[in-house]
Amino acid sequence: MRFLKRILIWTAGFVAAVALAVAGLVTWFTVRGERQIAAQEIVDRHAEAPGLFLNVGGHEYHVVIRGDLFADPTGAPILLIHGFGPTGSNVILPLANDLAATRSVIVPDMLGFGYSEKVAEPGAHFTVEGRVAALLGLLEALGVDEFDVVGHSYGGSVTGRLALTAPDRVRRMVFVGPQIYPQTTPGNFIAYLPKSVARVAIWGSLGGGPSSFTGRACAADPGACDAHRIARVEGTVDALFAINKTPRARALPDELPNVQPPALVIWGDDDAIVPPESIARAAAAMDADTWIVPGGGHWPFAVDPAGVTERIRSFFAAGINPDAVTPAESMP
């Protein structure tokens, strides 16, 4: 009996020691991370943003415009919707610049991303439906009625919902590596962590930390430093935490057959972010045209910029009434 009692006491002591060690490690990790955030999350979005700011629904949105919105030779601009990530539209700006050779292009940062407002509270503004409402409000503020749309990754879900919400305004749509169907992501777990721990985890993986994706890319390629700087905009970590805390409705997959505007789906055959079979399934549900980029990964427009740009341009041109086209060779 005494031996059993000693074993129990020893076990309890060992468990307590391990718990204290883990608690100490977590505390050290959190304090160290918070110091890094305080020291590096210092970029003023208003001072750095290359575009303009518009207030929609009580929130401030950053938008880059390429070309004259009212002089597009097809009679309507292209709306380019970025995917999930702290740098927002920065990832797809090269595609916007390529498309802008012959079209006018609108490239907004969705709420909480890029240079748009960093809202720190979860809510409807971070749902797909909330993002669609904001984009429609943004287009209204710009005086845009009809438009073509390109959505990348998470932006594909927004594009699909946009087409279902305003089918009379969306002429044609292109999905690039769209994330339509539910899948497990780090955000699924971050949402359940204590905020202090989650903030540091976000900073290290998605934010502006030196060991983050953007930090490593900047160290290896100075051309990637713009993305690293955007990830260090004040309030980014809190906004990303709030986004992950907001429940995401996933009704869109069931409604894909109801999408009316003609669609083209582009993806890389080796996409490591969104399973290619998931993308193919979404394309089939919409009866969409498809184009697979060999070795294109999740960002095929970075692997084959000329090919992707031409494919998008041709798809949009196929739906244009020739009588509505102005004889313009290129956009200013």
C-alpha beads as a LAMMPS data file, in Angstrom:
LAMMPS data file: protein, C-alpha beads

332 atoms
331 bonds

1 atom types
1 bond types

-500.0 500.0 xlo xhi
-500.0 500.0 ylo yhi
-500.0 500.0 zlo zhi

Masses

1 110.0

Atoms # bond

1 1 1 0.000 0.000 0.000
2 1 1 2.822 2.373 0.881
3 1 1 4.548 1.521 -2.387
4 1 1 1.393 2.339 -4.374
5 1 1 1.025 5.604 -2.484
6 1 1 4.603 6.552 -3.330
7 1 1 3.994 5.760 -6.998
8 1 1 0.905 7.978 -7.020
9 1 1 2.769 10.817 -5.310
10 1 1 5.704 10.493 -7.714
11 1 1 3.346 10.422 -10.732
12 1 1 1.459 13.477 -9.500
13 1 1 4.726 15.321 -8.950
14 1 1 5.978 14.394 -12.402
15 1 1 2.743 15.542 -14.069
16 1 1 2.859 18.807 -12.125
17 1 1 6.480 19.382 -13.154
18 1 1 5.658 18.744 -16.810
19 1 1 2.650 21.062 -16.595
20 1 1 4.796 23.816 -15.083
21 1 1 7.445 23.318 -17.761
22 1 1 4.847 23.521 -20.530
23 1 1 3.256 26.588 -18.947
24 1 1 6.666 28.217 -18.677
25 1 1 7.473 27.421 -22.290
26 1 1 4.131 28.803 -23.487
27 1 1 4.638 31.948 -21.411
28 1 1 8.139 32.447 -22.815
29 1 1 6.863 31.829 -26.356
30 1 1 4.002 34.293 -25.889
31 1 1 6.032 37.063 -24.251
32 1 1 8.778 36.778 -26.856
33 1 1 6.234 36.817 -29.685
34 1 1 4.325 39.794 -28.302
35 1 1 7.580 41.742 -28.087
36 1 1 8.267 40.972 -31.738
37 1 1 4.775 42.048 -32.745
38 1 1 5.091 45.307 -30.816
39 1 1 8.485 46.006 -32.393
40 1 1 7.667 45.049 -35.990
41 1 1 3.935 45.514 -36.592
42 1 1 4.447 49.238 -37.112
43 1 1 3.657 49.957 -40.768
44 1 1 1.109 52.759 -41.262
45 1 1 -1.289 51.535 -43.958
46 1 1 -2.367 55.053 -44.920
47 1 1 1.204 56.163 -45.501
48 1 1 2.206 53.098 -47.525
49 1 1 -0.869 52.251 -49.606
50 1 1 -0.498 52.677 -53.384
51 1 1 -4.236 52.999 -54.059
52 1 1 -7.167 54.995 -52.742
53 1 1 -9.419 54.525 -49.720
54 1 1 -13.213 54.308 -49.825
55 1 1 -15.677 54.014 -46.947
56 1 1 -18.248 51.276 -47.474
57 1 1 -20.664 50.122 -44.795
58 1 1 -18.756 51.953 -42.084
59 1 1 -15.401 50.375 -42.938
60 1 1 -12.440 51.704 -44.900
61 1 1 -11.319 49.758 -47.953
62 1 1 -8.153 50.119 -49.974
63 1 1 -8.472 49.680 -53.728
64 1 1 -6.003 49.885 -56.603
65 1 1 -7.401 50.889 -59.986
66 1 1 -5.599 50.266 -63.238
67 1 1 -6.841 52.216 -66.267
68 1 1 -9.945 54.390 -66.685
69 1 1 -13.056 52.643 -65.347
70 1 1 -15.258 54.526 -67.788
71 1 1 -13.076 53.981 -70.838
72 1 1 -12.746 50.203 -70.810
73 1 1 -12.969 49.122 -74.453
74 1 1 -15.481 46.375 -73.558
75 1 1 -17.765 48.695 -71.628
76 1 1 -17.047 47.214 -68.186
77 1 1 -13.982 46.681 -65.967
78 1 1 -12.505 43.551 -64.420
79 1 1 -12.867 43.027 -60.662
80 1 1 -9.918 41.045 -59.281
81 1 1 -10.538 39.332 -55.903
82 1 1 -7.530 38.083 -53.922
83 1 1 -7.278 35.019 -51.705
84 1 1 -6.755 34.557 -47.961
85 1 1 -3.589 36.123 -46.627
86 1 1 -2.284 39.181 -44.779
87 1 1 -0.872 40.809 -47.914
88 1 1 -4.245 40.957 -49.643
89 1 1 -4.199 42.023 -53.274
90 1 1 -0.408 42.362 -53.422
91 1 1 -0.137 38.740 -54.580
92 1 1 -2.326 39.309 -57.638
93 1 1 -1.184 42.813 -58.592
94 1 1 1.164 41.442 -61.292
95 1 1 -1.858 39.753 -62.907
96 1 1 -3.796 43.015 -62.629
97 1 1 -0.974 44.886 -64.326
98 1 1 -0.901 42.370 -67.182
99 1 1 -4.672 42.477 -67.682
100 1 1 -4.581 46.284 -67.559
101 1 1 -2.732 46.383 -70.877
102 1 1 -6.121 46.142 -72.602
103 1 1 -8.715 46.443 -69.814
104 1 1 -9.450 48.543 -66.764
105 1 1 -9.024 46.588 -63.521
106 1 1 -10.289 47.073 -59.952
107 1 1 -8.166 45.410 -57.255
108 1 1 -9.528 45.839 -53.707
109 1 1 -8.118 44.589 -50.431
110 1 1 -10.888 42.781 -48.592
111 1 1 -11.552 43.850 -45.010
112 1 1 -8.760 42.795 -42.639
113 1 1 -6.301 42.137 -45.458
114 1 1 -3.654 44.248 -47.169
115 1 1 -4.111 47.965 -46.584
116 1 1 -7.830 47.836 -45.789
117 1 1 -9.141 48.509 -42.286
118 1 1 -7.991 46.078 -39.598
119 1 1 -11.173 45.240 -37.720
120 1 1 -10.327 43.337 -34.537
121 1 1 -13.780 41.914 -33.805
122 1 1 -15.331 38.826 -35.442
123 1 1 -18.602 39.413 -37.240
124 1 1 -20.708 39.273 -40.394
125 1 1 -18.286 41.645 -42.110
126 1 1 -15.812 38.736 -42.336
127 1 1 -18.245 36.196 -43.799
128 1 1 -18.359 35.509 -47.533
129 1 1 -21.765 37.178 -47.640
130 1 1 -20.394 40.221 -45.832
131 1 1 -17.492 40.460 -48.247
132 1 1 -19.846 40.275 -51.239
133 1 1 -21.982 43.073 -49.809
134 1 1 -18.850 45.187 -49.313
135 1 1 -17.622 44.559 -52.866
136 1 1 -20.999 45.511 -54.327
137 1 1 -20.953 48.656 -52.192
138 1 1 -17.443 49.420 -53.381
139 1 1 -18.466 49.027 -57.026
140 1 1 -21.472 51.262 -56.428
141 1 1 -19.212 53.918 -54.911
142 1 1 -17.026 53.712 -58.022
143 1 1 -20.042 53.984 -60.322
144 1 1 -19.583 50.504 -61.799
145 1 1 -22.625 48.495 -62.869
146 1 1 -21.590 45.457 -64.922
147 1 1 -18.186 43.812 -64.619
148 1 1 -16.136 40.707 -65.287
149 1 1 -14.568 39.074 -62.231
150 1 1 -11.504 36.977 -61.413
151 1 1 -11.279 35.264 -58.012
152 1 1 -8.174 33.524 -56.678
153 1 1 -8.223 30.841 -53.949
154 1 1 -10.529 32.015 -51.116
155 1 1 -11.537 34.770 -53.524
156 1 1 -13.138 31.999 -55.576
157 1 1 -15.749 31.455 -52.860
158 1 1 -16.408 35.186 -52.827
159 1 1 -16.675 35.202 -56.631
160 1 1 -19.211 32.373 -56.618
161 1 1 -21.342 34.067 -53.985
162 1 1 -21.057 37.353 -55.874
163 1 1 -22.413 35.700 -59.028
164 1 1 -25.316 34.193 -57.081
165 1 1 -26.100 37.508 -55.387
166 1 1 -25.866 39.777 -58.439
167 1 1 -26.122 37.571 -61.556
168 1 1 -27.359 40.494 -63.650
169 1 1 -24.156 42.446 -62.976
170 1 1 -21.516 39.738 -63.426
171 1 1 -20.826 39.238 -67.138
172 1 1 -18.260 36.445 -66.949
173 1 1 -16.103 35.008 -64.198
174 1 1 -12.764 33.260 -63.865
175 1 1 -11.752 31.126 -60.882
176 1 1 -8.023 30.560 -60.289
177 1 1 -7.220 27.737 -57.849
178 1 1 -10.582 28.314 -56.111
179 1 1 -11.133 27.137 -52.553
180 1 1 -14.811 26.208 -52.685
181 1 1 -15.169 23.053 -50.623
182 1 1 -14.386 22.802 -46.887
183 1 1 -10.850 21.787 -45.952
184 1 1 -8.799 21.806 -42.780
185 1 1 -6.504 24.818 -42.436
186 1 1 -4.382 26.239 -39.578
187 1 1 -7.169 28.747 -39.003
188 1 1 -9.461 25.934 -37.887
189 1 1 -7.200 25.401 -34.865
190 1 1 -6.007 28.960 -34.234
191 1 1 -9.589 30.024 -33.584
192 1 1 -9.683 27.841 -30.450
193 1 1 -6.405 28.998 -28.920
194 1 1 -6.208 31.648 -26.192
195 1 1 -5.895 35.005 -27.929
196 1 1 -2.382 35.689 -26.617
197 1 1 -1.102 32.368 -27.945
198 1 1 -3.058 32.678 -31.197
199 1 1 -1.631 36.133 -31.883
200 1 1 1.920 34.818 -31.707
201 1 1 1.079 31.749 -33.801
202 1 1 -0.463 33.972 -36.479
203 1 1 2.519 36.315 -36.401
204 1 1 4.942 33.469 -36.942
205 1 1 3.027 31.712 -39.704
206 1 1 0.912 34.252 -41.579
207 1 1 2.102 37.626 -40.394
208 1 1 5.269 39.648 -40.648
209 1 1 7.600 37.650 -38.449
210 1 1 11.122 37.001 -39.758
211 1 1 10.421 33.256 -39.813
212 1 1 7.093 33.668 -41.615
213 1 1 6.532 32.833 -45.271
214 1 1 6.796 36.488 -46.260
215 1 1 9.823 37.003 -44.031
216 1 1 11.735 34.096 -45.581
217 1 1 10.742 35.201 -49.074
218 1 1 11.970 38.734 -48.389
219 1 1 15.301 37.452 -47.101
220 1 1 15.788 35.363 -50.239
221 1 1 14.351 37.816 -52.759
222 1 1 14.275 41.598 -52.180
223 1 1 11.422 41.765 -54.695
224 1 1 9.207 39.982 -52.149
225 1 1 9.765 42.617 -49.476
226 1 1 6.611 44.521 -50.392
227 1 1 4.575 41.545 -49.193
228 1 1 6.611 41.342 -45.993
229 1 1 6.009 45.032 -45.321
230 1 1 2.256 44.748 -45.871
231 1 1 2.151 41.819 -43.423
232 1 1 3.560 44.206 -40.793
233 1 1 0.748 46.774 -41.098
234 1 1 -0.547 47.791 -37.669
235 1 1 -3.460 45.633 -36.523
236 1 1 -2.853 42.761 -38.954
237 1 1 -2.516 40.033 -36.314
238 1 1 -5.689 41.022 -34.460
239 1 1 -7.614 41.224 -37.742
240 1 1 -6.467 37.756 -38.817
241 1 1 -7.447 36.359 -35.421
242 1 1 -10.906 37.935 -35.748
243 1 1 -11.290 36.522 -39.254
244 1 1 -10.434 33.027 -38.000
245 1 1 -12.878 33.425 -35.097
246 1 1 -15.729 34.253 -37.482
247 1 1 -17.772 31.153 -38.425
248 1 1 -17.620 30.472 -42.152
249 1 1 -20.853 29.401 -43.804
250 1 1 -20.248 26.692 -46.382
251 1 1 -23.530 26.624 -48.336
252 1 1 -21.880 27.654 -51.605
253 1 1 -20.931 24.141 -52.837
254 1 1 -24.611 23.116 -52.884
255 1 1 -25.503 26.197 -54.932
256 1 1 -22.789 25.961 -57.592
257 1 1 -25.164 24.480 -60.214
258 1 1 -27.240 27.672 -59.855
259 1 1 -24.377 29.957 -60.876
260 1 1 -25.509 31.699 -64.070
261 1 1 -22.597 33.692 -65.562
262 1 1 -20.266 31.705 -67.836
263 1 1 -17.216 30.492 -65.909
264 1 1 -13.628 29.481 -66.570
265 1 1 -11.659 27.580 -63.919
266 1 1 -7.843 27.633 -64.021
267 1 1 -5.585 25.644 -61.721
268 1 1 -2.146 24.094 -61.415
269 1 1 -1.972 20.319 -61.640
270 1 1 0.268 20.301 -58.559
271 1 1 -1.666 22.746 -56.373
272 1 1 -0.568 22.023 -52.781
273 1 1 -3.023 24.449 -51.148
274 1 1 -6.339 23.409 -52.689
275 1 1 -6.638 19.768 -53.854
276 1 1 -6.892 19.685 -57.675
277 1 1 -9.713 17.135 -57.468
278 1 1 -11.696 19.629 -55.364
279 1 1 -11.176 22.322 -58.000
280 1 1 -12.204 19.964 -60.815
281 1 1 -15.336 19.069 -58.863
282 1 1 -16.293 22.737 -58.545
283 1 1 -15.686 23.301 -62.253
284 1 1 -17.935 20.368 -63.152
285 1 1 -20.690 21.627 -60.842
286 1 1 -20.720 24.960 -62.692
287 1 1 -20.293 23.358 -66.130
288 1 1 -17.305 25.671 -66.496
289 1 1 -14.568 25.782 -69.077
290 1 1 -11.265 24.562 -67.623
291 1 1 -7.564 25.068 -68.169
292 1 1 -4.871 23.231 -66.214
293 1 1 -1.397 24.774 -65.958
294 1 1 1.343 22.102 -65.702
295 1 1 3.468 22.839 -62.637
296 1 1 1.322 25.900 -61.955
297 1 1 0.894 25.263 -58.229
298 1 1 -1.530 27.488 -56.362
299 1 1 -0.372 30.621 -58.180
300 1 1 -0.408 29.671 -61.893
301 1 1 -0.370 33.345 -62.889
302 1 1 3.120 33.553 -61.361
303 1 1 4.351 30.436 -63.182
304 1 1 2.892 31.256 -66.606
305 1 1 1.851 34.927 -66.472
306 1 1 1.550 35.383 -70.228
307 1 1 -0.463 32.193 -70.709
308 1 1 -2.859 32.850 -67.834
309 1 1 -3.371 36.481 -68.835
310 1 1 -4.134 35.558 -72.446
311 1 1 -6.503 32.759 -71.408
312 1 1 -8.451 35.127 -69.134
313 1 1 -8.476 37.882 -71.734
314 1 1 -9.753 35.524 -74.446
315 1 1 -12.468 34.076 -72.207
316 1 1 -13.798 37.504 -71.332
317 1 1 -13.623 38.630 -74.970
318 1 1 -15.768 35.672 -76.050
319 1 1 -18.720 37.070 -74.147
320 1 1 -18.506 40.616 -75.443
321 1 1 -20.954 42.068 -77.930
322 1 1 -18.724 43.379 -80.760
323 1 1 -20.979 46.422 -81.138
324 1 1 -20.124 47.439 -77.551
325 1 1 -16.373 47.333 -78.053
326 1 1 -14.516 50.582 -78.614
327 1 1 -11.518 50.596 -80.979
328 1 1 -8.853 50.871 -78.281
329 1 1 -5.572 49.001 -78.567
330 1 1 -4.492 49.478 -74.986
331 1 1 -5.499 51.176 -71.786
332 1 1 -3.725 54.304 -70.521

Bonds

1 1 1 2
2 1 2 3
3 1 3 4
4 1 4 5
5 1 5 6
6 1 6 7
7 1 7 8
8 1 8 9
9 1 9 10
10 1 10 11
11 1 11 12
12 1 12 13
13 1 13 14
14 1 14 15
15 1 15 16
16 1 16 17
17 1 17 18
18 1 18 19
19 1 19 20
20 1 20 21
21 1 21 22
22 1 22 23
23 1 23 24
24 1 24 25
25 1 25 26
26 1 26 27
27 1 27 28
28 1 28 29
29 1 29 30
30 1 30 31
31 1 31 32
32 1 32 33
33 1 33 34
34 1 34 35
35 1 35 36
36 1 36 37
37 1 37 38
38 1 38 39
39 1 39 40
40 1 40 41
41 1 41 42
42 1 42 43
43 1 43 44
44 1 44 45
45 1 45 46
46 1 46 47
47 1 47 48
48 1 48 49
49 1 49 50
50 1 50 51
51 1 51 52
52 1 52 53
53 1 53 54
54 1 54 55
55 1 55 56
56 1 56 57
57 1 57 58
58 1 58 59
59 1 59 60
60 1 60 61
61 1 61 62
62 1 62 63
63 1 63 64
64 1 64 65
65 1 65 66
66 1 66 67
67 1 67 68
68 1 68 69
69 1 69 70
70 1 70 71
71 1 71 72
72 1 72 73
73 1 73 74
74 1 74 75
75 1 75 76
76 1 76 77
77 1 77 78
78 1 78 79
79 1 79 80
80 1 80 81
81 1 81 82
82 1 82 83
83 1 83 84
84 1 84 85
85 1 85 86
86 1 86 87
87 1 87 88
88 1 88 89
89 1 89 90
90 1 90 91
91 1 91 92
92 1 92 93
93 1 93 94
94 1 94 95
95 1 95 96
96 1 96 97
97 1 97 98
98 1 98 99
99 1 99 100
100 1 100 101
101 1 101 102
102 1 102 103
103 1 103 104
104 1 104 105
105 1 105 106
106 1 106 107
107 1 107 108
108 1 108 109
109 1 109 110
110 1 110 111
111 1 111 112
112 1 112 113
113 1 113 114
114 1 114 115
115 1 115 116
116 1 116 117
117 1 117 118
118 1 118 119
119 1 119 120
120 1 120 121
121 1 121 122
122 1 122 123
123 1 123 124
124 1 124 125
125 1 125 126
126 1 126 127
127 1 127 128
128 1 128 129
129 1 129 130
130 1 130 131
131 1 131 132
132 1 132 133
133 1 133 134
134 1 134 135
135 1 135 136
136 1 136 137
137 1 137 138
138 1 138 139
139 1 139 140
140 1 140 141
141 1 141 142
142 1 142 143
143 1 143 144
144 1 144 145
145 1 145 146
146 1 146 147
147 1 147 148
148 1 148 149
149 1 149 150
150 1 150 151
151 1 151 152
152 1 152 153
153 1 153 154
154 1 154 155
155 1 155 156
156 1 156 157
157 1 157 158
158 1 158 159
159 1 159 160
160 1 160 161
161 1 161 162
162 1 162 163
163 1 163 164
164 1 164 165
165 1 165 166
166 1 166 167
167 1 167 168
168 1 168 169
169 1 169 170
170 1 170 171
171 1 171 172
172 1 172 173
173 1 173 174
174 1 174 175
175 1 175 176
176 1 176 177
177 1 177 178
178 1 178 179
179 1 179 180
180 1 180 181
181 1 181 182
182 1 182 183
183 1 183 184
184 1 184 185
185 1 185 186
186 1 186 187
187 1 187 188
188 1 188 189
189 1 189 190
190 1 190 191
191 1 191 192
192 1 192 193
193 1 193 194
194 1 194 195
195 1 195 196
196 1 196 197
197 1 197 198
198 1 198 199
199 1 199 200
200 1 200 201
201 1 201 202
202 1 202 203
203 1 203 204
204 1 204 205
205 1 205 206
206 1 206 207
207 1 207 208
208 1 208 209
209 1 209 210
210 1 210 211
211 1 211 212
212 1 212 213
213 1 213 214
214 1 214 215
215 1 215 216
216 1 216 217
217 1 217 218
218 1 218 219
219 1 219 220
220 1 220 221
221 1 221 222
222 1 222 223
223 1 223 224
224 1 224 225
225 1 225 226
226 1 226 227
227 1 227 228
228 1 228 229
229 1 229 230
230 1 230 231
231 1 231 232
232 1 232 233
233 1 233 234
234 1 234 235
235 1 235 236
236 1 236 237
237 1 237 238
238 1 238 239
239 1 239 240
240 1 240 241
241 1 241 242
242 1 242 243
243 1 243 244
244 1 244 245
245 1 245 246
246 1 246 247
247 1 247 248
248 1 248 249
249 1 249 250
250 1 250 251
251 1 251 252
252 1 252 253
253 1 253 254
254 1 254 255
255 1 255 256
256 1 256 257
257 1 257 258
258 1 258 259
259 1 259 260
260 1 260 261
261 1 261 262
262 1 262 263
263 1 263 264
264 1 264 265
265 1 265 266
266 1 266 267
267 1 267 268
268 1 268 269
269 1 269 270
270 1 270 271
271 1 271 272
272 1 272 273
273 1 273 274
274 1 274 275
275 1 275 276
276 1 276 277
277 1 277 278
278 1 278 279
279 1 279 280
280 1 280 281
281 1 281 282
282 1 282 283
283 1 283 284
284 1 284 285
285 1 285 286
286 1 286 287
287 1 287 288
288 1 288 289
289 1 289 290
290 1 290 291
291 1 291 292
292 1 292 293
293 1 293 294
294 1 294 295
295 1 295 296
296 1 296 297
297 1 297 298
298 1 298 299
299 1 299 300
300 1 300 301
301 1 301 302
302 1 302 303
303 1 303 304
304 1 304 305
305 1 305 306
306 1 306 307
307 1 307 308
308 1 308 309
309 1 309 310
310 1 310 311
311 1 311 312
312 1 312 313
313 1 313 314
314 1 314 315
315 1 315 316
316 1 316 317
317 1 317 318
318 1 318 319
319 1 319 320
320 1 320 321
321 1 321 322
322 1 322 323
323 1 323 324
324 1 324 325
325 1 325 326
326 1 326 327
327 1 327 328
328 1 328 329
329 1 329 330
330 1 330 331
331 1 331 332
